[in-house]
Amino acid sequence: MTKAAVMVLAGTEGHANLGRLVNALETAKEFAEADDDEVELIFDGAGTQWIPKLEDEEADYYELYQAVSEQASACDYCAGAFGVEDAVADAGVVTLDDHDGHPSVRSLVNDGYEVITF
């Protein structure tokens, strides 16, 4: 059994960041489809800006996001800092604040998760 925490740090600007997002979603989906694996998809930093975009049914990667949205969470502090706090709440995405308002990477590692960043 593998435990993976896929972290989206890439913002919404530029083709390279779009590529990082798609790779993160595909990676999370691959783990989610495996019966013995556990996956957490965490939007952190500028990555929190993707949530309102991906919630739009017209978004190019809406379907891919929907395949893993139940595993999604977001940094509480960063959602506020990047002005998407309301959109994250409206999407029903859980916010993480266990380390000074941010997700605790240390806790993920202690819980046996491999942390993969995009």
N, C-alpha and C positions, 0 to 999 in steps of 0.2 A: 504494500500500500504506500502510495505517495501522497504527501500533503504539500500543496503548493499555494503560495500567496503571490498572485500576479498583481503588481502595482503599476498603475498608469500614472506616470509623472508628466508626460508630454502634454503641452498645451494644445490649443486648437489652431494655432497659426502655422501655416506651411505644410507642404506636401510630406516632408520627412516626419512631422509629428502625426499626420494622418496615418502614415505607414506604421508608426509605433503603436498607435491605437489599434489598428486592424490586427497587427501581430499579437498584441495583448489579448484581444477578444478571441482570436483563433486559439491561442494557447490556453486560455481559460476554458474554452469550449472543449478542447481536446481532453483536458483533465476532468471536466464535468461529465463527459460521456463515458469515462472509464468507471466501471462498477466499484472498484476498490479504492479509487482516489478521492481525495477531498481537495476542494479548491476554494479560495477566497479571492475575489476580484476587488481590489481596493483602488479607488480613484483618490489620488493625493496631489497636493500642490496644484499646479495649473491644470492637472488632469481632471480636477473636479468640474472644469468648464465643459467637459464632454457630456455630462449627464443630461442637461436640458436639450442638447443637440440630438443625442441618441434616443431620447424619449419622443421625438418628432417622428410620426409614422412615415413621413416623406423622406426621412434621412436615408442615405445610401446604405448604412450599416445597421439600420433599425432591427432587421430580422436577426442578424448575428448578435447584437446586443441583447435582444429578447431571449435568446437561447441561454444566456448566462446571467441575466439580470437578477435572478433570485440569489445569486452568490455575491452580488455587488454591495459595496459599502463605500463610504466617502469620509475623508478627513473632515471633522467638524470645523476646526479652525480654518482650514483652507477653503471650504465651501463659503464661509463668511467673507474671508479675505478676497476671494475672487467673485463675490457678488452673486453666487448661485445657491445660497442657502435655502431660499424659498423653493426654487425649482427642484432641489434635491429632496426636500421634505414632500413636495407635491408628488414626486415620483415614488415615494415610499422607500427610498434608499436609506438604509441604516447609516447613521453617522458614528464615527469612532473618535473617542476623545480620551483614551486611557493613558496618554502620556502628554501632559500639558496641552490638551486640546487636540492632539494628533494621535494617529494609530501608533501602537507600540510595536516596533519591529522586533525589539528584544523579546517581547511576549510571544510573537509569532515563532521566532527561532526556538525559544524555550518549549513551545508546544509542538516542535518537530516539523514546522513548515520550512520548505525551501522558498526563499524570497527571490522572485524574478521581477526585475524592473524594466519598464519600457518608457 
